[in-house]
């Protein structure tokens, strides 16, 4: 699956990416909600893993924005 990780903590993104790639997934990363939405719009993912307490645009706002644009999206 194509998975997008949105998290402002670099170490968390790297660790999560490594685990998912070892399991055979294609992973992209974003360091903020804004970056995540932009990344998803350019290269849609099958699943998004996001930090709810993200800096900047919070995870709740990011989820709401993505769900509004893509109602069936798995987050």
C-alpha positions in Angstrom: 0.0 0.0 0.0 1.0 3.6 -0.4 1.1 5.3 3.0 1.6 8.9 3.9 3.0 9.7 7.4 2.3 13.2 8.7 4.3 14.0 11.9 6.3 17.0 13.0 8.8 14.7 14.9 11.5 13.5 12.5 12.5 10.5 14.6 8.9 9.2 14.7 8.5 9.6 10.9 11.8 7.8 10.3 11.0 4.9 12.7 7.5 4.5 11.3 8.7 4.6 7.7 11.4 1.9 8.3 8.8 -0.4 9.9 6.3 0.1 7.1 8.9 -0.2 4.3 10.2 -3.5 5.8 6.6 -4.7 5.6 6.6 -3.9 1.8 4.8 -0.6 1.8 5.6 2.5 -0.3 5.9 5.4 2.2 6.1 9.1 1.9 6.5 11.7 4.7 5.3 15.1 5.6 6.5 17.2 8.5 3.3 19.3 8.9 -0.4 19.1 8.1 -0.1 21.6 5.4 2.7 19.7 3.8 0.8 16.5 4.2 -2.3 17.8 2.4 -0.2 19.1 -0.4 1.7 15.8 -0.7 -1.5 13.8 -0.7 -3.0 16.0 -3.5 0.1 15.5 -5.6 0.5 11.8 -4.9 -2.5 10.2 -3.3 -2.0 7.5 -0.6 -4.1 4.5 0.3 -3.7 5.3 4.0 -2.6 8.3 6.1 -1.0 8.0 9.5 -0.9 11.4 11.3 0.0 12.9 14.6 -3.2 14.5 16.1 -1.1 16.9 18.2 1.0 18.2 15.3 2.5 21.7 15.4 1.2 24.3 13.0 -2.0 23.0 11.4 -3.1 20.4 13.9 -3.8 16.9 13.1 -7.5 17.3 13.7 -7.7 20.1 11.2 -5.6 18.1 8.7 -7.9 15.1 9.1 -11.0 17.3 8.7 -9.6 18.9 5.5 -8.6 15.6 4.0 -11.9 13.9 4.8 -13.8 16.9 3.3 -11.9 16.6 0.0 -11.7 12.8 0.0 -14.6 11.3 2.1 -13.5 7.6 1.8 -9.9 8.2 2.7 -8.5 5.8 5.3 -6.8 7.8 8.1 
